[in-house]
Amino acid sequence: MPKTRIMYVENKSASLNGPARIGRVTFSKTGKSISYGGRTFQSLKGSGFKANYFDLETGERFWISGPRKDGKDRLYAETSAPIEIDPDVAEEYWRDIRGKLSE
Protein backbone atom coordinates (compact mmCIF):
# COMPACT_ATOMS: atom_id res chain seq x y z
CA MET A 1 0.00 0.00 0.00
CA PRO A 2 1.53 3.36 -1.01
CA LYS A 3 2.07 5.97 1.69
CA THR A 4 -0.39 8.87 1.65
CA ARG A 5 -0.63 12.10 3.61
CA ILE A 6 -2.78 15.21 3.73
CA MET A 7 -0.67 18.06 2.33
CA TYR A 8 -0.87 21.70 1.32
CA VAL A 9 -0.38 22.13 -2.46
CA GLU A 10 0.04 25.61 -3.98
CA ASN A 11 0.71 26.33 -7.66
CA LYS A 12 3.53 28.90 -7.88
CA SER A 13 3.91 28.91 -11.68
CA ALA A 14 2.00 32.16 -12.34
CA SER A 15 2.60 34.14 -9.15
CA LEU A 16 3.83 33.93 -5.58
CA ASN A 17 0.20 33.50 -4.41
CA GLY A 18 -1.26 30.83 -6.64
CA PRO A 19 -4.26 28.54 -6.35
CA ALA A 20 -3.95 26.35 -3.25
CA ARG A 21 -5.54 23.16 -1.97
CA ILE A 22 -5.43 20.82 0.98
CA GLY A 23 -5.62 17.24 -0.27
CA ARG A 24 -4.25 13.73 0.03
CA VAL A 25 -1.04 13.08 -1.86
CA THR A 26 0.52 9.69 -2.60
CA PHE A 27 4.25 9.12 -2.30
CA SER A 28 6.11 6.91 -4.77
CA LYS A 29 7.76 3.74 -3.48
CA THR A 30 11.13 5.50 -3.47
CA GLY A 31 9.71 8.70 -1.97
CA LYS A 32 11.25 10.77 -4.77
CA SER A 33 7.94 11.84 -6.28
CA ILE A 34 4.46 12.80 -5.13
CA SER A 35 1.17 12.27 -6.96
CA TYR A 36 -1.87 14.48 -6.52
CA GLY A 37 -4.84 15.34 -8.71
CA GLY A 38 -3.63 13.26 -11.64
CA ARG A 39 -0.23 14.99 -11.61
CA THR A 40 3.21 13.78 -10.59
CA PHE A 41 5.62 16.11 -8.81
CA GLN A 42 9.35 15.79 -8.26
CA SER A 43 11.47 17.67 -5.74
CA LEU A 44 13.49 20.68 -6.84
CA LYS A 45 16.01 19.62 -4.17
CA GLY A 46 16.41 23.13 -2.82
CA SER A 47 16.99 24.78 -6.20
CA GLY A 48 13.55 26.40 -6.49
CA PHE A 49 12.57 29.97 -5.68
CA LYS A 50 9.48 29.90 -3.41
CA ALA A 51 8.74 26.41 -4.77
CA ASN A 52 9.96 22.98 -3.75
CA TYR A 53 8.40 20.68 -6.38
CA PHE A 54 7.70 20.76 -10.10
CA ASP A 55 5.12 18.98 -12.25
CA LEU A 56 6.96 16.36 -14.32
CA GLU A 57 4.67 16.87 -17.33
CA THR A 58 4.27 20.66 -17.45
CA GLY A 59 7.27 21.94 -15.49
CA GLU A 60 4.97 24.16 -13.37
CA ARG A 61 6.36 24.90 -9.93
CA PHE A 62 4.56 24.17 -6.67
CA TRP A 63 4.95 24.59 -2.93
CA ILE A 64 3.96 21.29 -1.27
CA SER A 65 4.18 20.89 2.49
CA GLY A 66 2.45 19.47 5.49
CA PRO A 67 -0.49 21.65 6.55
CA ARG A 68 -0.04 23.78 9.64
CA LYS A 69 -2.18 23.42 12.75
CA ASP A 70 -2.84 27.18 12.72
CA GLY A 71 -3.95 27.11 9.06
CA LYS A 72 -1.34 29.67 7.94
CA ASP A 73 -0.02 27.52 5.11
CA ARG A 74 0.62 30.21 2.50
CA LEU A 75 4.13 31.65 2.34
CA TYR A 76 2.56 35.10 2.00
CA ALA A 77 -0.23 35.30 4.55
CA GLU A 78 -1.38 38.74 3.38
CA THR A 79 -3.21 37.21 0.41
CA SER A 80 -6.95 36.78 0.76
CA ALA A 81 -7.11 34.00 -1.83
CA PRO A 82 -8.98 31.00 -0.42
CA ILE A 83 -7.40 27.61 0.18
CA GLU A 84 -9.70 24.87 -1.09
CA ILE A 85 -10.03 21.68 0.95
CA ASP A 86 -10.77 18.47 -0.92
CA PRO A 87 -14.08 17.02 0.33
CA ASP A 88 -12.60 13.55 0.86
CA VAL A 89 -10.11 14.89 3.46
CA ALA A 90 -12.09 17.75 5.01
CA GLU A 91 -13.28 15.94 8.14
CA GLU A 92 -9.87 14.36 8.84
CA TYR A 93 -8.11 17.71 8.20
CA TRP A 94 -10.30 19.68 10.62
CA ARG A 95 -10.24 16.96 13.29
CA ASP A 96 -6.65 15.66 13.17
CA ILE A 97 -4.63 18.61 11.87
CA ARG A 98 -6.53 21.69 13.00
CA GLY A 99 -7.95 20.08 16.15
CA LYS A 100 -11.48 21.31 15.47
CA LEU A 101 -14.81 19.84 14.52
CA SER A 102 -15.69 19.79 10.82
CA GLU A 103 -16.46 23.20 9.40
Helices and strands as residue ranges (DSSP letters): E 4-11, E 20-27, E 33-36, E 39-43, E 53-55, E 61-65, E 83-85, H 90-92, I 93-97
